[in-house]
Amino acid sequence: MTFQSHLLLISFITALSFWNPAPVTTMNDQDDPYAECLKKSSSEWGSNCGSCYNSAKSYRINLKNVCKESLDVKVAVQERTMRWKTYNQLNMAPGDSISGYACEGTGKYVFWTRKAGDKTIVFPTDAEIEQQFTPGK
């Protein structure tokens, strides 16, 4: 699937998410065989987030490396303001997890993966994520 078709799919999923209040998971926008290595292990609403003023509206996502190779990972979790909080983990070992949260979350998240140390795949910057995944931008 091409980059443009992934963006179209993500735009469609994002549009549907405004109609349906259920959390929407969007995948990475690369043709990346390692995307299947990162699986949602859990998520929760209202979990205690030390850096949140009010954790009652927080959304936390936990993703686990289910493959036998180490990964580099970038995760973005959407706030109700439509901004994205991002989290990076380099050299994520098999079986390890990454957690991301939004203090007032929408339930939406997106992630990117690559084989650990593979600098030929460049993750988007936070500004690029805001541009690509924020409605109206």
VMD Tcl script that builds the backbone (N, CA, C; Angstrom):
set m [mol new atoms 411]
animate dup $m
set s [atomselect $m all]
$s set {name element resname resid chain x y z} {
  {N N MET 1 A 0.844 -1.163 0.000}
  {CA C MET 1 A 0.000 0.000 0.000}
  {C C MET 1 A 0.895 1.234 0.000}
  {N N THR 2 A 0.573 2.224 -0.799}
  {CA C THR 2 A 1.403 3.411 -0.906}
  {C C THR 2 A 1.141 4.374 0.241}
  {N N PHE 3 A 2.030 5.327 0.389}
  {CA C PHE 3 A 1.902 6.361 1.411}
  {C C PHE 3 A 0.583 7.102 1.255}
  {N N GLN 4 A 0.244 7.471 0.003}
  {CA C GLN 4 A -0.982 8.213 -0.248}
  {C C GLN 4 A -2.218 7.389 0.107}
  {N N SER 5 A -2.205 6.096 -0.206}
  {CA C SER 5 A -3.372 5.278 0.117}
  {C C SER 5 A -3.504 5.081 1.623}
  {N N HIS 6 A -2.370 5.023 2.332}
  {CA C HIS 6 A -2.430 4.954 3.801}
  {C C HIS 6 A -3.030 6.231 4.366}
  {N N LEU 7 A -2.627 7.383 3.819}
  {CA C LEU 7 A -3.180 8.649 4.298}
  {C C LEU 7 A -4.675 8.722 4.032}
  {N N LEU 8 A -5.110 8.251 2.864}
  {CA C LEU 8 A -6.519 8.231 2.553}
  {C C LEU 8 A -7.269 7.336 3.539}
  {N N LEU 9 A -6.715 6.166 3.828}
  {CA C LEU 9 A -7.332 5.248 4.782}
  {C C LEU 9 A -7.396 5.879 6.165}
  {N N ILE 10 A -6.315 6.514 6.588}
  {CA C ILE 10 A -6.294 7.149 7.906}
  {C C ILE 10 A -7.291 8.302 7.953}
  {N N SER 11 A -7.410 9.071 6.869}
  {CA C SER 11 A -8.386 10.156 6.820}
  {C C SER 11 A -9.800 9.606 6.935}
  {N N PHE 12 A -10.054 8.505 6.249}
  {CA C PHE 12 A -11.369 7.872 6.311}
  {C C PHE 12 A -11.661 7.385 7.727}
  {N N ILE 13 A -10.690 6.732 8.346}
  {CA C ILE 13 A -10.869 6.235 9.713}
  {C C ILE 13 A -11.091 7.398 10.671}
  {N N THR 14 A -10.334 8.475 10.489}
  {CA C THR 14 A -10.498 9.646 11.346}
  {C C THR 14 A -11.888 10.236 11.179}
  {N N ALA 15 A -12.369 10.340 9.938}
  {CA C ALA 15 A -13.712 10.864 9.700}
  {C C ALA 15 A -14.763 9.986 10.369}
  {N N LEU 16 A -14.614 8.686 10.267}
  {CA C LEU 16 A -15.557 7.777 10.913}
  {C C LEU 16 A -15.517 7.916 12.424}
  {N N SER 17 A -14.349 8.212 12.965}
  {CA C SER 17 A -14.219 8.273 14.417}
  {C C SER 17 A -15.023 9.422 15.004}
  {N N PHE 18 A -15.272 10.478 14.227}
  {CA C PHE 18 A -16.088 11.566 14.738}
  {C C PHE 18 A -17.553 11.145 14.797}
  {N N TRP 19 A -17.933 10.210 13.983}
  {CA C TRP 19 A -19.295 9.687 13.975}
  {C C TRP 19 A -19.472 8.639 15.060}
  {N N ASN 20 A -18.449 7.816 15.275}
  {CA C ASN 20 A -18.506 6.725 16.227}
  {C C ASN 20 A -17.597 7.042 17.410}
  {N N PRO 21 A -18.121 7.124 18.640}
  {CA C PRO 21 A -17.288 7.509 19.765}
  {C C PRO 21 A -16.311 6.428 20.231}
  {N N ALA 22 A -16.345 5.253 19.647}
  {CA C ALA 22 A -15.430 4.188 20.055}
  {C C ALA 22 A -14.002 4.542 19.650}
  {N N PRO 23 A -13.011 4.126 20.443}
  {CA C PRO 23 A -11.621 4.409 20.084}
  {C C PRO 23 A -11.257 3.823 18.717}
  {N N VAL 24 A -10.446 4.549 17.985}
  {CA C VAL 24 A -10.012 4.131 16.666}
  {C C VAL 24 A -8.510 3.933 16.698}
  {N N THR 25 A -8.057 2.833 16.183}
  {CA C THR 25 A -6.629 2.566 16.071}
  {C C THR 25 A -6.227 2.797 14.631}
  {N N THR 26 A -5.223 3.610 14.428}
  {CA C THR 26 A -4.703 3.787 13.089}
  {C C THR 26 A -3.289 3.247 13.053}
  {N N MET 27 A -2.961 2.605 11.975}
  {CA C MET 27 A -1.639 1.994 11.840}
  {C C MET 27 A -0.661 2.999 11.272}
  {N N ASN 28 A 0.560 2.566 11.153}
  {CA C ASN 28 A 1.581 3.432 10.595}
  {C C ASN 28 A 1.336 3.658 9.110}
  {N N ASP 29 A 1.960 4.694 8.572}
  {CA C ASP 29 A 1.757 5.017 7.166}
  {C C ASP 29 A 2.967 4.630 6.327}
  {N N GLN 30 A 3.601 3.525 6.668}
  {CA C GLN 30 A 4.721 2.979 5.907}
  {C C GLN 30 A 4.328 1.574 5.437}
  {N N ASP 31 A 4.986 1.104 4.409}
  {CA C ASP 31 A 4.859 -0.306 4.069}
  {C C ASP 31 A 5.903 -1.013 4.911}
  {N N ASP 32 A 5.535 -1.341 6.130}
  {CA C ASP 32 A 6.492 -1.803 7.131}
  {C C ASP 32 A 6.087 -3.158 7.687}
  {N N PRO 33 A 6.875 -4.182 7.428}
  {CA C PRO 33 A 6.535 -5.493 7.971}
  {C C PRO 33 A 6.613 -5.532 9.494}
  {N N TYR 34 A 7.305 -4.588 10.112}
  {CA C TYR 34 A 7.430 -4.573 11.567}
  {C C TYR 34 A 6.206 -3.984 12.262}
  {N N ALA 35 A 5.290 -3.383 11.511}
  {CA C ALA 35 A 4.068 -2.847 12.114}
  {C C ALA 35 A 3.276 -3.950 12.818}
  {N N GLU 36 A 3.332 -5.163 12.271}
  {CA C GLU 36 A 2.620 -6.289 12.880}
  {C C GLU 36 A 3.258 -6.738 14.191}
  {N N CYS 37 A 4.458 -6.254 14.476}
  {CA C CYS 37 A 5.158 -6.637 15.703}
  {C C CYS 37 A 4.662 -5.881 16.925}
  {N N LEU 38 A 3.996 -4.765 16.723}
  {CA C LEU 38 A 3.535 -3.952 17.842}
  {C C LEU 38 A 2.034 -4.148 17.997}
  {N N LYS 39 A 1.637 -4.764 19.088}
  {CA C LYS 39 A 0.230 -5.090 19.332}
  {C C LYS 39 A -0.275 -4.400 20.586}
  {N N LYS 40 A -1.520 -3.969 20.525}
  {CA C LYS 40 A -2.160 -3.362 21.700}
  {C C LYS 40 A -2.301 -4.442 22.770}
  {N N SER 41 A -1.727 -4.195 23.939}
  {CA C SER 41 A -1.865 -5.156 25.031}
  {C C SER 41 A -2.960 -4.725 25.998}
  {N N SER 42 A -3.198 -3.424 26.096}
  {CA C SER 42 A -4.297 -2.927 26.925}
  {C C SER 42 A -4.482 -1.437 26.673}
  {N N SER 43 A -5.602 -0.945 27.116}
  {CA C SER 43 A -5.867 0.491 27.118}
  {C C SER 43 A -6.847 0.760 28.246}
  {N N GLU 44 A -6.845 1.993 28.733}
  {CA C GLU 44 A -7.799 2.319 29.786}
  {C C GLU 44 A -8.081 3.810 29.821}
  {N N TRP 45 A -9.284 4.108 30.238}
  {CA C TRP 45 A -9.734 5.475 30.443}
  {C C TRP 45 A -9.630 5.794 31.927}
  {N N GLY 46 A -9.255 7.024 32.235}
  {CA C GLY 46 A -9.257 7.483 33.619}
  {C C GLY 46 A -8.143 6.926 34.477}
  {N N SER 47 A -7.054 6.456 33.870}
  {CA C SER 47 A -5.946 5.948 34.674}
  {C C SER 47 A -5.150 7.119 35.244}
  {N N ASN 48 A -4.492 6.891 36.342}
  {CA C ASN 48 A -3.724 7.935 37.008}
  {C C ASN 48 A -2.491 8.276 36.184}
  {N N CYS 49 A -2.417 9.510 35.739}
  {CA C CYS 49 A -1.265 10.005 34.991}
  {C C CYS 49 A -0.653 11.131 35.814}
  {N N GLY 50 A 0.540 10.914 36.300}
  {CA C GLY 50 A 1.185 11.872 37.187}
  {C C GLY 50 A 1.332 13.262 36.616}
  {N N SER 51 A 1.461 13.386 35.305}
  {CA C SER 51 A 1.662 14.714 34.717}
  {C C SER 51 A 0.358 15.371 34.264}
  {N N CYS 52 A -0.781 14.736 34.544}
  {CA C CYS 52 A -2.077 15.297 34.155}
  {C C CYS 52 A -2.705 16.034 35.332}
  {N N TYR 53 A -3.276 17.186 35.037}
  {CA C TYR 53 A -3.969 17.962 36.060}
  {C C TYR 53 A -5.172 17.185 36.595}
  {N N ASN 54 A -5.915 16.540 35.688}
  {CA C ASN 54 A -7.087 15.756 36.057}
  {C C ASN 54 A -7.045 14.455 35.262}
  {N N SER 55 A -6.758 13.366 35.926}
  {CA C SER 55 A -6.620 12.079 35.237}
  {C C SER 55 A -7.951 11.418 34.907}
  {N N ALA 56 A -9.057 11.968 35.338}
  {CA C ALA 56 A -10.361 11.345 35.128}
  {C C ALA 56 A -10.696 11.180 33.651}
  {N N LYS 57 A -10.156 12.033 32.787}
  {CA C LYS 57 A -10.457 11.974 31.354}
  {C C LYS 57 A -9.285 11.429 30.547}
  {N N SER 58 A -8.306 10.861 31.225}
  {CA C SER 58 A -7.108 10.400 30.528}
  {C C SER 58 A -7.388 9.123 29.729}
  {N N TYR 59 A -6.569 8.920 28.707}
  {CA C TYR 59 A -6.601 7.692 27.917}
  {C C TYR 59 A -5.174 7.182 27.814}
  {N N ARG 60 A -4.962 5.941 28.196}
  {CA C ARG 60 A -3.635 5.316 28.140}
  {C C ARG 60 A -3.695 4.098 27.234}
  {N N ILE 61 A -2.687 3.978 26.377}
  {CA C ILE 61 A -2.550 2.832 25.487}
  {C C ILE 61 A -1.225 2.143 25.795}
  {N N ASN 62 A -1.245 0.825 25.840}
  {CA C ASN 62 A -0.040 0.033 26.051}
  {C C ASN 62 A 0.136 -0.872 24.845}
  {N N LEU 63 A 1.313 -0.813 24.237}
  {CA C LEU 63 A 1.624 -1.596 23.048}
  {C C LEU 63 A 2.837 -2.470 23.342}
  {N N LYS 64 A 2.784 -3.720 22.888}
  {CA C LYS 64 A 3.831 -4.695 23.193}
  {C C LYS 64 A 4.508 -5.186 21.920}
  {N N ASN 65 A 5.825 -5.362 21.990}
  {CA C ASN 65 A 6.592 -5.951 20.891}
  {C C ASN 65 A 6.402 -7.470 20.969}
  {N N VAL 66 A 5.667 -8.031 20.011}
  {CA C VAL 66 A 5.359 -9.465 20.019}
  {C C VAL 66 A 6.283 -10.258 19.099}
  {N N CYS 67 A 7.262 -9.596 18.490}
  {CA C CYS 67 A 8.189 -10.286 17.592}
  {C C CYS 67 A 9.494 -10.644 18.302}
  {N N LYS 68 A 10.359 -11.327 17.574}
  {CA C LYS 68 A 11.625 -11.784 18.140}
  {C C LYS 68 A 12.777 -10.834 17.859}
  {N N GLU 69 A 12.481 -9.696 17.222}
  {CA C GLU 69 A 13.509 -8.701 16.925}
  {C C GLU 69 A 13.214 -7.428 17.704}
  {N N SER 70 A 14.265 -6.697 18.028}
  {CA C SER 70 A 14.097 -5.405 18.699}
  {C C SER 70 A 13.608 -4.365 17.702}
  {N N LEU 71 A 12.841 -3.402 18.196}
  {CA C LEU 71 A 12.223 -2.367 17.366}
  {C C LEU 71 A 12.565 -0.973 17.869}
  {N N ASP 72 A 12.500 -0.009 16.970}
  {CA C ASP 72 A 12.404 1.397 17.336}
  {C C ASP 72 A 10.943 1.758 17.104}
  {N N VAL 73 A 10.348 2.513 18.035}
  {CA C VAL 73 A 8.913 2.776 17.987}
  {C C VAL 73 A 8.636 4.248 18.283}
  {N N LYS 74 A 7.647 4.797 17.578}
  {CA C LYS 74 A 7.107 6.119 17.898}
  {C C LYS 74 A 5.597 5.971 17.990}
  {N N VAL 75 A 5.022 6.475 19.075}
  {CA C VAL 75 A 3.582 6.406 19.317}
  {C C VAL 75 A 3.066 7.822 19.527}
  {N N ALA 76 A 1.897 8.116 18.961}
  {CA C ALA 76 A 1.231 9.399 19.186}
  {C C ALA 76 A -0.179 9.119 19.689}
  {N N VAL 77 A -0.583 9.832 20.738}
  {CA C VAL 77 A -1.914 9.679 21.341}
  {C C VAL 77 A -2.601 11.042 21.281}
  {N N GLN 78 A -3.863 11.049 20.821}
  {CA C GLN 78 A -4.549 12.316 20.581}
  {C C GLN 78 A -5.271 12.840 21.818}
  {N N GLU 79 A -5.078 14.133 22.073}
  {CA C GLU 79 A -5.800 14.856 23.122}
  {C C GLU 79 A -7.122 15.377 22.552}
  {N N ARG 80 A -8.061 15.712 23.409}
  {CA C ARG 80 A -9.346 16.277 22.965}
  {C C ARG 80 A -9.158 17.591 22.203}
  {N N THR 81 A -8.057 18.277 22.436}
  {CA C THR 81 A -7.753 19.513 21.711}
  {C C THR 81 A -7.330 19.218 20.275}
  {N N MET 82 A -7.239 17.928 19.925}
  {CA C MET 82 A -6.817 17.413 18.634}
  {C C MET 82 A -5.307 17.454 18.467}
  {N N ARG 83 A -4.566 17.863 19.467}
  {CA C ARG 83 A -3.104 17.818 19.443}
  {C C ARG 83 A -2.674 16.390 19.767}
  {N N TRP 84 A -1.428 16.056 19.460}
  {CA C TRP 84 A -0.915 14.705 19.662}
  {C C TRP 84 A 0.264 14.735 20.630}
  {N N LYS 85 A 0.251 13.842 21.611}
  {CA C LYS 85 A 1.397 13.648 22.504}
  {C C LYS 85 A 2.176 12.466 21.951}
  {N N THR 86 A 3.485 12.606 21.854}
  {CA C THR 86 A 4.284 11.548 21.249}
  {C C THR 86 A 5.262 10.934 22.243}
  {N N TYR 87 A 5.575 9.676 21.974}
  {CA C TYR 87 A 6.468 8.883 22.821}
  {C C TYR 87 A 7.365 8.056 21.909}
  {N N ASN 88 A 8.639 7.978 22.250}
  {CA C ASN 88 A 9.605 7.222 21.458}
  {C C ASN 88 A 10.288 6.185 22.333}
  {N N GLN 89 A 10.561 5.038 21.758}
  {CA C GLN 89 A 11.374 4.039 22.438}
  {C C GLN 89 A 12.277 3.385 21.392}
  {N N LEU 90 A 13.567 3.521 21.608}
  {CA C LEU 90 A 14.542 2.899 20.729}
  {C C LEU 90 A 14.969 1.563 21.304}
  {N N ASN 91 A 15.257 0.621 20.417}
  {CA C ASN 91 A 15.743 -0.706 20.811}
  {C C ASN 91 A 14.799 -1.400 21.803}
  {N N MET 92 A 13.519 -1.398 21.455}
  {CA C MET 92 A 12.501 -2.061 22.275}
  {C C MET 92 A 12.643 -3.569 22.110}
  {N N ALA 93 A 13.031 -4.234 23.158}
  {CA C ALA 93 A 13.306 -5.667 23.112}
  {C C ALA 93 A 12.017 -6.476 22.933}
  {N N PRO 94 A 12.139 -7.699 22.427}
  {CA C PRO 94 A 10.968 -8.587 22.341}
  {C C PRO 94 A 10.314 -8.731 23.711}
  {N N GLY 95 A 9.000 -8.600 23.742}
  {CA C GLY 95 A 8.260 -8.721 24.996}
  {C C GLY 95 A 8.113 -7.418 25.759}
  {N N ASP 96 A 8.893 -6.387 25.401}
  {CA C ASP 96 A 8.781 -5.098 26.082}
  {C C ASP 96 A 7.547 -4.343 25.605}
  {N N SER 97 A 7.131 -3.371 26.415}
  {CA C SER 97 A 5.955 -2.555 26.100}
  {C C SER 97 A 6.297 -1.082 26.136}
  {N N ILE 98 A 5.500 -0.319 25.421}
  {CA C ILE 98 A 5.554 1.138 25.473}
  {C C ILE 98 A 4.157 1.621 25.833}
  {N N SER 99 A 4.107 2.640 26.664}
  {CA C SER 99 A 2.847 3.213 27.095}
  {C C SER 99 A 2.793 4.665 26.666}
  {N N GLY 100 A 1.655 5.089 26.163}
  {CA C GLY 100 A 1.437 6.484 25.808}
  {C C GLY 100 A 0.095 6.907 26.376}
  {N N TYR 101 A -0.042 8.190 26.677}
  {CA C TYR 101 A -1.300 8.647 27.238}
  {C C TYR 101 A -1.618 10.063 26.774}
  {N N ALA 102 A -2.883 10.412 26.901}
  {CA C ALA 102 A -3.365 11.770 26.694}
  {C C ALA 102 A -4.162 12.139 27.936}
  {N N CYS 103 A -3.926 13.321 28.489}
  {CA C CYS 103 A -4.609 13.730 29.727}
  {C C CYS 103 A -6.113 13.838 29.543}
  {N N GLU 104 A -6.545 14.327 28.400}
  {CA C GLU 104 A -7.958 14.337 28.030}
  {C C GLU 104 A -8.026 13.717 26.643}
  {N N GLY 105 A -8.030 12.403 26.605}
  {CA C GLY 105 A -7.869 11.678 25.359}
  {C C GLY 105 A -9.122 11.514 24.535}
  {N N THR 106 A -8.902 11.211 23.252}
  {CA C THR 106 A -9.994 10.890 22.331}
  {C C THR 106 A -10.104 9.380 22.121}
  {N N GLY 107 A -9.080 8.634 22.547}
  {CA C GLY 107 A -9.051 7.206 22.291}
  {C C GLY 107 A -8.338 6.858 21.001}
  {N N LYS 108 A -7.793 7.856 20.317}
  {CA C LYS 108 A -7.097 7.608 19.051}
  {C C LYS 108 A -5.597 7.602 19.276}
  {N N TYR 109 A -4.929 6.709 18.564}
  {CA C TYR 109 A -3.468 6.664 18.599}
  {C C TYR 109 A -2.972 6.151 17.260}
  {N N VAL 110 A -1.733 6.459 16.979}
  {CA C VAL 110 A -1.082 6.009 15.760}
  {C C VAL 110 A 0.355 5.681 16.135}
  {N N PHE 111 A 0.950 4.741 15.407}
  {CA C PHE 111 A 2.337 4.403 15.726}
  {C C PHE 111 A 3.122 4.067 14.465}
  {N N TRP 112 A 4.436 4.143 14.613}
  {CA C TRP 112 A 5.381 3.806 13.552}
  {C C TRP 112 A 6.418 2.863 14.141}
  {N N THR 113 A 6.874 1.919 13.342}
  {CA C THR 113 A 7.873 0.950 13.795}
  {C C THR 113 A 8.955 0.786 12.741}
  {N N ARG 114 A 10.072 0.331 13.188}
  {CA C ARG 114 A 11.157 -0.063 12.286}
  {C C ARG 114 A 12.046 -1.017 13.052}
  {N N LYS 115 A 12.821 -1.799 12.329}
  {CA C LYS 115 A 13.813 -2.657 12.965}
  {C C LYS 115 A 14.773 -1.745 13.730}
  {N N ALA 116 A 15.111 -2.137 14.944}
  {CA C ALA 116 A 15.970 -1.307 15.784}
  {C C ALA 116 A 17.238 -0.899 15.042}
  {N N GLY 117 A 17.519 0.390 15.057}
  {CA C GLY 117 A 18.724 0.915 14.446}
  {C C GLY 117 A 18.645 1.194 12.959}
  {N N ASP 118 A 17.526 0.866 12.308}
  {CA C ASP 118 A 17.387 1.074 10.860}
  {C C ASP 118 A 17.091 2.542 10.582}
  {N N LYS 119 A 18.124 3.304 10.311}
  {CA C LYS 119 A 17.986 4.745 10.090}
  {C C LYS 119 A 17.489 5.075 8.680}
  {N N THR 120 A 17.288 4.052 7.822}
  {CA C THR 120 A 16.759 4.326 6.484}
  {C C THR 120 A 15.266 4.655 6.554}
  {N N ILE 121 A 14.595 4.226 7.614}
  {CA C ILE 121 A 13.192 4.580 7.837}
  {C C ILE 121 A 13.187 5.722 8.839}
  {N N VAL 122 A 12.645 6.852 8.429}
  {CA C VAL 122 A 12.621 8.041 9.277}
  {C C VAL 122 A 11.203 8.240 9.795}
  {N N PHE 123 A 11.070 8.316 11.103}
  {CA C PHE 123 A 9.766 8.568 11.700}
  {C C PHE 123 A 9.371 10.028 11.442}
  {N N PRO 124 A 8.061 10.292 11.368}
  {CA C PRO 124 A 7.634 11.682 11.183}
  {C C PRO 124 A 7.960 12.509 12.428}
  {N N THR 125 A 8.176 13.795 12.210}
  {CA C THR 125 A 8.376 14.697 13.335}
  {C C THR 125 A 7.026 14.952 14.000}
  {N N ASP 126 A 7.049 15.521 15.188}
  {CA C ASP 126 A 5.797 15.859 15.863}
  {C C ASP 126 A 4.988 16.849 15.022}
  {N N ALA 127 A 5.665 17.806 14.388}
  {CA C ALA 127 A 4.974 18.777 13.532}
  {C C ALA 127 A 4.309 18.084 12.340}
  {N N GLU 128 A 4.974 17.096 11.758}
  {CA C GLU 128 A 4.384 16.354 10.636}
  {C C GLU 128 A 3.170 15.547 11.093}
  {N N ILE 129 A 3.233 14.997 12.286}
  {CA C ILE 129 A 2.082 14.257 12.828}
  {C C ILE 129 A 0.902 15.207 13.010}
  {N N GLU 130 A 1.156 16.380 13.585}
  {CA C GLU 130 A 0.088 17.379 13.755}
  {C C GLU 130 A -0.522 17.735 12.402}
  {N N GLN 131 A 0.323 17.928 11.407}
  {CA C GLN 131 A -0.140 18.322 10.073}
  {C C GLN 131 A -0.967 17.212 9.411}
  {N N GLN 132 A -0.508 15.975 9.518}
  {CA C GLN 132 A -1.148 14.867 8.807}
  {C C GLN 132 A -2.397 14.332 9.492}
  {N N PHE 133 A -2.441 14.367 10.815}
  {CA C PHE 133 A -3.506 13.678 11.533}
  {C C PHE 133 A -4.454 14.574 12.293}
  {N N THR 134 A -4.330 15.881 12.146}
  {CA C THR 134 A -5.235 16.807 12.813}
  {C C THR 134 A -6.236 17.334 11.806}
  {N N PRO 135 A -7.539 17.102 12.049}
  {CA C PRO 135 A -8.565 17.574 11.115}
  {C C PRO 135 A -8.482 19.093 10.923}
  {N N GLY 136 A -8.661 19.520 9.700}
  {CA C GLY 136 A -8.676 20.951 9.396}
  {C C GLY 136 A -7.315 21.557 9.167}
  {N N LYS 137 A -6.265 20.749 9.249}
  {CA C LYS 137 A -4.914 21.296 9.005}
  {C C LYS 137 A -4.457 20.919 7.631}
}
mol reanalyze $m
mol bondsrecalc $m
mol representation Tube
mol addrep $m
